């Protein structure tokens, strides 16, 4: 049994406590995450993005419990949601603002008592309400944020692009097979921007407006060498020159530039996106709730924020993180004023559930053309 299958079976109660103890050393999970005072407790299970399961991002939790929690890695939040709705027992998940509502509507997310988070008072005030609240209650502890835009090789794109940065690079025939769009229905929102829809409208398109995005989205799929689900895919493709531009997050430009690769992060004339993600508690888990709060609080710490800024090139919700992070790296990221930086972009907003299903259905139809 591999580690992922073991975690899944353990979270479902399909592994005996004897098997947990026998397998803990082999898989690096289980007893390691149980404090001495509570050896019999069920392990904390967190649904997480790839690359976010490292101890540096929740150091105080590891210090207290001896090791990281068990992780179940997902490619996107819908996958995580369906897995939990299918019976998977997880204690917490790491969604973004645009995908929080479905977890609440499914009645598997539970409100967060912010009084139990020692770092809450140091969170930027705009992030305490912007997209993390539903019906007046906090359902997501804001943690990481950044920009979604176009990462491109300055030495490989056509000379005119740098002077006129635009999302239209994904529909330009000159770049067929040389770009990569993310495998997300957000491509339809980008198409909406290219059609001239407002920054608000792209998250609430009518059936007719959504249908009008199809030709542009089809061009994006056709032009994409591949549709990526893991940013390491585009990092490698950009580094080798296999592609010259990609929909990407801050980290791609940071890591590639540090390798000496000539990169730039576009400010498209149509606007670039800002994203905010965080931790949400689920009512499907079996671990001690106190451990879940300790995990959330660890993520909100300035030490985690410092690491996230210095090593990932992302912003962090804790204002003190910017005070202890490398000043040169903060300046290089252009986020010396985090609140202004967040306000500069188009914050991803949740799409009403029924409407969002139409976005997803259309995107699934369009990307099938790539198969």
Residue pairs with C-beta under 8 A, 6 or more apart in sequence:
1 9
1 23
3 27
3 28
3 29
4 72
4 73
6 15
6 23
6 27
6 29
7 27
7 29
7 45
7 70
7 71
7 72
8 72
8 88
9 15
10 20
10 29
10 30
10 43
10 45
10 70
11 43
11 45
11 70
11 72
11 88
11 89
11 90
11 285
11 286
12 87
12 88
12 89
13 89
13 286
15 23
17 40
20 30
20 31
20 43
21 30
21 31
23 29
23 30
24 30
24 31
24 32
28 67
29 43
29 67
29 70
30 43
30 70
31 39
32 65
32 66
32 67
32 68
33 43
33 44
33 65
33 66
33 67
33 68
33 69
33 70
33 291
34 40
34 41
34 43
34 65
34 66
35 41
35 64
35 65
35 66
38 288
41 287
41 288
41 291
42 285
42 286
42 287
42 288
43 69
43 70
43 287
44 65
44 69
44 70
44 91
44 92
44 285
44 287
44 288
44 291
44 292
44 295
45 69
45 70
45 71
45 72
45 89
45 90
45 91
45 92
45 285
45 286
45 287
46 53
46 69
46 70
46 71
46 72
46 90
46 91
46 92
46 93
46 94
46 295
47 71
47 72
47 73
47 74
47 80
47 83
47 84
47 90
47 92
47 93
47 94
48 71
48 72
48 73
48 74
48 93
48 94
49 73
49 74
49 94
50 73
50 75
50 230
51 231
51 232
52 94
53 68
53 71
53 73
55 62
55 68
56 304
56 307
56 311
57 298
57 299
57 304
57 307
57 308
58 68
58 295
58 298
58 299
58 304
59 298
59 301
59 303
59 304
60 294
60 297
60 298
60 301
60 303
61 68
61 69
61 291
61 294
61 295
61 297
61 298
62 68
62 298
64 294
65 291
65 294
69 91
69 287
69 291
69 295
72 80
72 83
72 88
72 90
74 80
74 83
75 229
75 230
76 99
76 184
76 229
77 93
77 95
77 96
77 99
77 102
77 103
78 99
78 102
78 360
80 90
80 93
80 95
81 99
81 102
81 103
81 106
81 108
83 90
84 90
84 93
84 103
84 106
84 108
84 282
84 284
85 106
85 108
88 284
89 284
89 285
89 286
90 282
90 284
90 285
91 281
91 282
91 284
91 285
91 286
91 287
91 291
91 292
92 279
92 280
92 281
92 282
92 285
92 292
92 295
92 296
93 103
93 109
93 279
93 280
93 282
94 143
94 277
94 278
94 279
94 280
95 103
95 140
95 277
95 278
95 280
96 275
96 276
96 277
96 278
96 348
97 130
97 131
97 132
97 140
97 275
97 276
97 277
97 347
97 348
97 349
97 350
98 131
98 275
98 348
98 349
98 350
98 351
99 350
100 109
100 131
100 132
100 134
100 139
100 140
100 280
100 350
101 134
101 350
101 353
102 353
102 356
103 109
103 139
103 280
103 282
104 134
104 139
105 353
107 283
108 282
108 283
108 284
109 139
109 280
109 281
109 282
109 283
110 139
110 281
110 282
110 283
111 137
111 138
111 139
112 137
112 138
112 139
112 140
112 141
112 280
112 281
112 296
113 293
114 120
114 138
114 141
116 293
116 297
117 141
117 293
117 296
117 297
117 300
118 297
119 297
119 300
119 301
119 302
119 318
120 128
120 141
120 300
122 300
122 302
122 318
122 319
122 320
123 142
123 300
123 317
123 318
123 319
124 142
124 317
124 318
124 319
124 338
124 339
126 339
126 342
127 142
127 145
127 276
127 317
127 342
128 138
128 142
130 142
130 276
130 347
131 140
131 276
131 347
131 349
131 350
132 138
132 139
132 140
132 141
132 142
132 276
132 278
133 139
139 280
140 278
140 279
140 280
141 278
141 279
141 280
141 296
141 299
141 300
141 317
142 276
142 277
142 278
142 317
143 277
143 278
143 279
143 299
143 300
143 304
143 316
143 317
144 276
144 277
144 278
144 308
144 312
144 314
144 315
144 316
144 317
145 274
145 275
145 276
145 277
145 314
145 315
145 316
145 317
145 342
146 249
146 250
146 251
146 274
146 275
146 313
146 314
146 315
147 249
147 250
147 265
147 272
147 273
147 274
147 275
147 345
148 186
148 247
148 248
148 249
148 272
148 273
148 274
148 275
148 348
149 247
149 248
149 265
149 266
149 267
149 268
149 272
149 273
150 165
150 167
150 169
150 245
150 246
150 247
150 248
150 265
150 266
150 268
151 234
151 238
151 245
151 246
151 247
151 248
151 252
151 253
151 256
151 263
151 264
151 265
151 266
152 161
152 169
152 244
152 245
152 246
152 263
152 264
152 266
153 238
153 241
153 244
153 245
153 261
153 262
153 263
154 162
154 262
154 263
154 264
155 262
156 178
156 241
156 244
157 169
157 244
157 245
158 174
161 169
161 245
162 264
164 269
165 266
165 267
165 268
165 269
166 268
166 269
166 270
167 190
167 193
167 194
167 268
167 270
168 194
169 175
169 179
169 245
170 179
170 181
170 187
170 190
170 219
170 220
170 223
170 224
170 245
170 247
171 194
171 216
171 219
171 220
171 223
172 223
173 223
175 223
175 244
175 245
176 222
176 223
177 223
177 225
178 223
178 225
178 243
178 244
178 245
179 223
179 224
179 225
179 243
179 244
179 245
179 246
180 224
180 225
180 226
180 227
180 228
180 233
180 234
180 237
180 243
180 245
180 246
180 247
181 187
181 220
181 221
181 223
181 224
181 227
181 228
181 246
181 247
182 227
182 228
182 229
182 246
182 247
183 227
183 228
183 229
183 367
184 363
185 356
185 359
185 360
185 362
185 363
186 273
186 348
187 217
187 220
187 221
187 247
187 363
187 366
188 205
188 210
188 213
188 217
188 359
188 362
188 363
189 202
189 203
190 220
190 247
190 270
191 213
191 214
191 216
191 217
191 220
192 201
192 202
192 205
192 209
192 213
193 199
193 202
193 268
193 270
193 271
194 216
194 270
195 209
195 212
195 213
195 216
197 205
197 209
199 271
199 346
200 349
201 209
202 346
203 348
203 349
203 350
203 351
204 351
204 352
204 355
205 213
205 355
205 359
207 358
210 358
210 359
210 362
211 362
213 362
214 362
214 366
217 362
217 363
217 366
218 366
218 369
221 227
221 366
221 367
221 369
221 370
222 369
222 370
224 370
225 237
225 242
225 243
226 233
226 237
226 370
227 367
227 370
228 234
228 246
228 247
231 248
231 249
231 251
231 252
234 243
234 246
234 248
234 252
235 252
235 255
235 256
236 242
237 243
237 246
238 244
238 245
238 246
238 252
238 256
238 261
238 263
239 256
239 259
239 261
246 252
248 265
249 275
249 314
250 265
250 312
250 313
250 314
250 333
251 312
251 313
251 314
252 263
253 263
253 264
253 265
253 313
254 312
254 313
254 333
255 313
256 263
257 263
266 272
271 345
271 346
272 345
272 346
273 345
273 346
273 347
273 348
274 341
274 342
274 344
274 345
274 346
274 347
274 348
275 347
275 348
276 342
276 347
276 348
278 299
278 317
279 295
279 296
279 299
281 289
281 292
281 296
285 292
298 304
300 317
300 318
301 318
302 316
302 318
302 320
302 321
302 323
302 324
303 321
303 324
304 316
304 318
304 321
305 316
305 317
305 318
305 320
305 321
305 322
305 325
306 316
306 321
306 324
306 325
308 314
308 315
308 316
308 321
309 315
309 316
309 321
309 322
309 325
309 326
309 329
309 330
309 333
310 325
310 326
310 329
313 329
313 333
315 333
315 335
315 338
315 341
315 342
316 322
319 338
322 330
322 335
322 338
330 336
334 341
335 341
350 356
351 359
